[in-house]
Amino acid sequence: MFEYRDFDEDPDEFSKEAYPDFYYDWDEILTKNLNPCFLEADEFSEIIEIYFDENEPGKAKQTIRQALRFHPENEDLIYDILLLLSEYELWNDLLEFSEQHKDISGVWADGHRLTALLHLGMEEDAFLYFRKMKSKYEKNKKNLSIIYQAMGEALNEVDLFGSTIEVIDEILSILDPNVDFYWLQLQAHLSLDNKEKVLQIAEQIERINPLDAETWSRLGNVYLDVDETEKAIDAYEFVESLDNKKSINYIHLISAYEKNGNYLKALEKAKDYLYLYPERYMMNILAANICSKMELWREALSFVDVALRRVPESDELYLYKSNVFLNLGEQKRAISVLKEGIKLTNDQEGNLKKELERLQNQYPN
């Protein structure tokens, strides 16, 4: 009913600030077709991102044109636009923009051009351009590294995992080891189900960044993907030992302990989470799920009650609570909960009434 995908994002990031005033002023200019006003380059970048985020590409492109009219050679602005066109997968626009601004943005435009070519299915053109860029940046290790990384990332994105591995093997024979290259190879091998290679590369990454919390968090996710739950647990526990109290790490740990069948530890971490973040009602539901797996029905009931106090309009929670009472052998209370839920939620989907009729037929007395 309620799963870990409900926690895909870090709850620490859930709050969303209102957009800045200059965005609303600019939006009025576009909407009313007024003369554009001057804005700083970083303000234009923020507005363009908001438009893409709000699924208004037309206004985003209008803003890009005006931004470049005011700041035609601003490298940071051009860099931001390249990133946004790539992030929102506007490959034709990215290809055109990277070509137009290659003299200003240099290696970054070249890298984005590779990305656009591959996503547009122009693989032969992409590899020809890649060879050209290798020669162009042969004596500049930093730029050469950027080109190889852009190529590796794009190859992974278009599912050419074998080519990713070959490209990264090539750069690792030229430059000193770079953890970003290992991550690209690991992802390629993970996608190809090469578990042995995934674990080998993961060990290399561990040695490069032994005290980095973000690295261990990512490794924990990888270990879960390849069913190495003990390794995943160790990774997430190490993240916690590094004094990282981000709520997402608790969620990772709970998921890993559940997958490993260690429900007591999963419940312990859920309680730790709720102590730190009592306002996050979804964790009460996940804690109730864990209790249900251990048939700790009374404890499950307490967690459901907390969640219901936060979202009394949830028909699913009344169904859940009714089911808990059924497992406790308290059929009358199970029926009573459904009646209460119908009254408080209006039961628009009709699920509560359907379950109520079923129970009344099954337990007529």
N, C-alpha and C positions, 0 to 999 in steps of 0.2 A: 504493500500500500504506500508506504513512505520509504524512499530509498536514498542512498548516498548521493545520487545525482542532484538532490535538492541542495547539496552543499558544494556543488562544483566550483563556485567562487568562494573566496575567503570572506566570511561574514564581516570581517573587519573593514571590508571595502564596500559594504552594502549601502551605506549612506551616500546620497548623491547631492552635491551642492547645487544651488541654483546657478544658471548660466550668468556670466558677467554682464554688466550693463551695456558694455560696448557691443556685445552680440545683438542685443535687442535693438539698439540704435541702428546698427548696420542692417539688420533684417528689415527694419522699417524702410530704410533707403531702397533696398532691393524690391520690396513688396510694392512700394508706391512709385518706383521708377524715378527716384530723386537723384540729384548729382552726388556721386560718391565723395565721401570725406576721407581725409588722411587718417590712417591708423599705423601704429608701429607694426613691424614685420611679425613679431611674436603674437600680436593680437589677431592679425590676419590668419596665422597658422591655427590659432585656437578656434576661430570662427569656422574655418574650412573643416576642421575635425568635427565640430558640432553638427554642421550640415550633413556630413557623411554619416555621422552617428544617427541623425534623425531621418535618414533615408531621403535626403533632398539633394541628389547629385547635381541637379541643374543650378541651384543656388551656390553649391560648392564650386562649380566650375566658373560661374560668374565672378565669385569672390577671388578665385585663383587669378583670373585675368586682371582684375583690378589691383590685386596685391602686387602683381609683377609690373603693373604700370607705375606704381609708387616705389617699388623696390626691385628694379629689373636685374640687379646683380647681387642680391643678398643671398649668400651661400646657405645660410641657415634656413631661410625661407624655402629655397629650392630643395634643400635636403628634406625638410618636413613634408613638402608636397609629394616628393618621390615616395617617401614612406607611406603616406596616406593613400596614394593611388595604388600602391602595392597591397596595403592592408585591406583595402576595400575591393581588391581584385578587379580593378579597372585596367585590364592589361593593354588594350589598344591605346588608351590615354597615356599609360605609363611608357609604352614604347615610343610614342610620339614625343612626350615630354622629356624623356631621357635623351633622345636624339637632339632636341632643341637646346638643351642646357648642358651638354657634355663638356663644353669648354669652361663652364663655370664650376660645375659640380664634380667634374673629373671622374675619379675612380668610382664614386658612388653612383653616378649616372650610368657608367659602364656596367656595374653590377646589376642595377635595376633593369638595364636593357637585356641582359642575359635572362633574368627572371621573366620578363615579359615575353621574350621569344619562346621560351620553353612552355609557358602557360598557354601560348597561342598555338601550340603544336608545331612550331617551326624549329624542330630539333636540329636539323642539319645546319640551319643558319646560326643557331645558338652555339653549336660546337665549333663552327668556323670562326665565329666572333670570339669565343673563348680562347682559341689558339692565338688569335691576333692579340688579345689582351695579355696573354702569358708572355708574348714577346715584348709588348709595350712596357710591362711592369717588371721585366726580368731582373732588373738591377735595383728595384725598390721593394724590399721585403715586406714592408707594411702594406703597400698597395697590392702586391701579389697575394698576400694572405687574404685581403678583403675580397679579391676576385674569386679565389678558390672557395672561400666560405659562401659567397653569393651563389656560385655554381652548385655547390653541394646542397645548400638549402633548397634551391629551386628544383634540383633533381629529385630530392626527397618528396617535395610537394607534388610533383607530377608522377610519382610512383616509379621512377627509374632508379631503384635502389642499388642495383648492381653497378650502375654508372657512378652513383655517389661513392660507393666503396672504392672504385678504381681512382676517381678524382682525388679523394682524400689520401689514399695510399701514395699517390704521386706527390702531393704537397708535403706529406710527412717525410718523404725521402729528400726533400729540398730544404725545408725549414725546420727549426727546432719544434719539438712537440707543443701543440696548442690545444688546450682542453676543449675549445669549441669544435675543433676538427674531430676529436674523439666522440663528442656528443653526436655529431652528424653521422659518423660511422655506426655508433651504437643504435641510433634510430633506424638506420637502414637495415642492419642485421635483425633488429627487433621486428621490423615489418616483414622480413623474410623468414621469421621463426627460427633464426640461427641462435638458439639459446646459449650454446657453448661460447660463441663469439661475443654475445652480449655480456656474459659474465666476465670474460677476459678483459673486455674494454672497460667494464664497470670497475674492475680492480685497478686499472691504470688511472682512471679518473679519481678514485679514492686516494691514490698516492699523490696525485698532483694537488688536490684540494682537501687535505685531511681534516681541516678544522672549519670548513665553510658550511654553514647550516643549509643554505639553498642547494648546494651540491648534494648533501645527504638526503634532503627531502626529495629531490628529483630521482636519486638512486633508489630510494624507497619505492617510489612509483614504478620504476623499472622492475625492481625485484617482484613486486606484486603482479606485474604483467606477465612475468615468466614463471609464476607460481612458486617463487622462493619466499614464502611468507616469513620464515624465521629471519632471513636476511633483511626483509622489508621492516620487520619489527625492530631489529637491531638498528637500522638506519634511522627510523623515526624516533626511537628512544634516544639515539645519539643527538639528533636535532634538539630534543628537549633538554638534554644535558648541557648543550651549548647555550642554555638560558634563552632558548627561543620559545616563547609562550604564545605564538600565533595560534589562533583557534583552528586553522586548517590543519595543523600538525596533529591536534587531538583527533580530528575527524579521520585523518590518515591512520593513526594508531588504532582507533576503534575498528575501522574497516579491516585492518590487517589482523587484529586479534580475533575478530569474528570469522574471517576467512580461515584462520588457523584453528578454529574451534575452541578458542580460549575465551568463553563468554564472560567468565568472572572478571578477567582483566579488561575486557571490552567495557563491561559495566562500570568498573572502577574508573576508567578514563572518561566515560560519559559523565559520571558524577563530578570528576575533576573539572570537566568542561563547564558543567552547569554552575559549579561554585564560582568560576571566573566570569561566566557569561550567563547569568540567571535569566536575562531577558530573551534568550534565544529558544523559543518554545519548541522548535523542530527537534532539538536534541532530546527533549522529554519523550517525543514519539519514538525516536530511535532507541532510547533507553528502554521504553516499554517493549519494543520489538525484541531486544536482547533478553529482557526478563521473560517474555513469552517463550523464547527458545529454551529457557531453563525451567519453564513452568512455575515461575515465581509470580503467580497471578496477582497476589495482593500488592506486591511491589509494582507490578506493571500498572495496576489500577491507580496507584498514587501518581505515577508519571502522567497517565492519561488525564487525570483530573487537573493537574497543573496546566497541561496543554489546553484543556477545555476552558479554563479560566481566561486564557489569553485569546482563544478564538472560539467563542461559544456558538458561532454560526456554522461551524464545520460539521456537516452531516457525517463525514467519514469518521470523525472522532466518536460520534455517538454509536456508530456501527461497531467501532473498535471496542468501546467500553461495554457494549452489550455482549460482544463475543467473549470478553474477559469474564463477565459474570456467568456466562454459560459454562466456561471452563472451571469456574468455582462451584458449579452445580446450583447456582442461584437463578433459576429460570424466571421467577417473578420479577426480580430486579432487572434482569436482562430485558424483559418486556417493558418495564416501567421506564427504563432509560430511552428506549425507542420512542415511547409516547412523548417523553420530555423533549427529545430531539425534534420530533415532528412539530411540536408547538413552538420551539425556539428558532428553528431554521427554515420553516415553511416547506422543507423537503421538496424542493423544486424538481429534482430528478426522480423523485418517487422511490428511492432506494430504501428509505427508512420504513415507509408503509409496506413495501414488498416484504421486507424482513420481519416486520411486525406480524403480518398475516401468516407468514411461514411459522413463526414461533407460536402464535395463538392456535394454529391448527395442530402443531406438534405437541403443545402442552395446553390442552383445552381447560384444564383445571387450575 
